[in-house]
Every structure is written in structure tokens, then in C-alpha cells.
Amino acid sequence: MGKSENSGKAEIKKLLQEAYEFGYFIGYRGHSEWISWVRERREEIYKKAEELGVYKLVKSAYNRGKTEGSKKRQEEINLGLIEKGRLTEEVETKPQVELREEVGEETTEGRERFEVEFARFLQTTKLILPPEFLDTLKHLEIPKMLKLREE
């Protein structure tokens, strides 16, 4: 019984980390949640969460990641403005528009490029799951006095 509990807890922790990282990526890169590949990935994560009975927790981790990613993006934009002096809005937004048109967000090719972008992002960015999500995992454990002894 102990091994399956630990594997279930590890699976929940992994799913929380995945939801947080994906949300952070979406917020940091400024991608729309309505792009088909983003919506599909998010729905896959939420489906797994429902199966494990932690939907609200996983949704909260995704939204927290998205918010923190967006904040980090804004901070880096602001730092860039301070260091470089001044940037016009036109210069700042033009590359993003070109990238989205070039990639073709709704195509299979666009999905593959975004998957590669997400994988590279995870390799270059170290994200740590916020402590409150880890603390919540402790509350999901069965108290020791209610566990059956292993023989």
C-alpha cells in the first residue's frame, strides 16, 4: 500500500510541476490560450488532474505559473527599457507579430514549433514549484494512524 501511495503522490507532484511550468511558459511567451495546441495541452493536464482528484490544485498551479511568467516577462521588458534607453512600441511588438504569422499557430507545423519552443524553454529555465503547492501535497496524505501496517 505504501508504494502505490508514494507513486500517486509523485504523479500528482509531477502533474503540478507540469501545469506550473506550462502556465509559466504561456505567460512568459505571451501565447494565447485559444491556440489549439495550447488548449489541447491544457485540457490533457486538466483531464489527468480530474482522474487523480486534484483538478482545482492543478488548475491553480497552471494559473499561478501563467501569472508569474507574465510578471517575469514584464520585468524583463522593463529592465530592457532601462538598460537600452528607449524602445518604441512599434519595434517591441513587430517581431512578435511576424513570429506568429510566420509560425502559423493553428497548423501542425506551428504546433510542432511551439512544442520545440516549450522544450527549449524548459531546458534553459529552472522553475521551482511554489511551496504552497508542495505543502498542499502533505494534506493529501493519509494520516499515519489510519494506515494499515505492512507485513
Order of alpha helices (4+ residues) and beta strands (2+ residues): alpha-alpha-alpha-alpha-alpha-alpha
